[in-house]
């Protein structure tokens, strides 16, 4: 689950408010909020103010906007837990475009029960953050301002049932899921097939975390069933008190046609370096590549499909403990002209983004 790894990326997280009065027992409820506004300028200058279609976060051009506004309540007891969070912004507008009605505004809604008295073994059910990847929708928990192509084109959330186990040493986390689909709350019409996920996370020591997550499912109606198999690998390294590295690799395959023994493959490697010269300043650099020649995930309609590499540089300033200002410059280059510049096809896309986020 993404949020299990997030705490290793930054030194601060949600500021929570626990209801506690005098000497009374602490309340099981915790409340938290997060607001992230942003401005992005795409030098391709899209007329509709929407950046390329494979971006689902920070994707509005030349307008001040809200990427994510989130209000969350958590309930936690020894053997029962629950989370409920509502959201607004361009992140839910585009990431949950396929969902119905009010479901578009649900970030999280789940309940969990501990099923072993002497073991940290839980069953959780409902809408949950995805078990895939090290980047989440909550920007301040990520090393870079914008999400990678890898993150924006794999699940941010999932709906289903999960059984998860954390070892007594807290070095191992193991989980298996029964899911409604690839980033889906409601199933595709005509699709009656199950989907499954797994996660294995190992903390080698206080400075190194290794993770392997998988997904298996069908994203078409039953009469056009095409099985999808996906693997997500990443490693988090804390090189020193000031320097951290994240290395990741996604690879997926999907049947080329119904009942076919041939598969279309896509993959994406990524490397992010972060350095904190002072307590208030964070710097980051990212290199990434995404290849989807058969257009399983990203449709281009071009001869070579989607083959794009990119670089970005990030500057963060922690105004206070719970307020972050960020600036990022990012450049993408593609084998085919999959971008637009002045309404004409282009191989390159350059954009600048700034954001201001507060958590409380």
Secondary structure by P-SEA (a helix, b strand, c coil): cccccccccccccccccccccccccccccccbbbbbbbbbbbcccccccccccccccccccccccccbbbbbbbbbcccccbbbbbbcccccccccccccccccccccccccccccccccccccccccccccccccccccccccccccaaaaacccccbbbbbbbbcccccbbbbccccccccccccccccccccbbbbbbbcccccccccccccccccccccbbbbbbbbbbbbbbcccccbbbbbbcccccccccccccbbbbbbccbbbbbbbccccbbbbcccccccccccccccccccccbbbbbcbbbbbbcccccbbbbbbbbbbbbcccccccccccccccccccccccccc
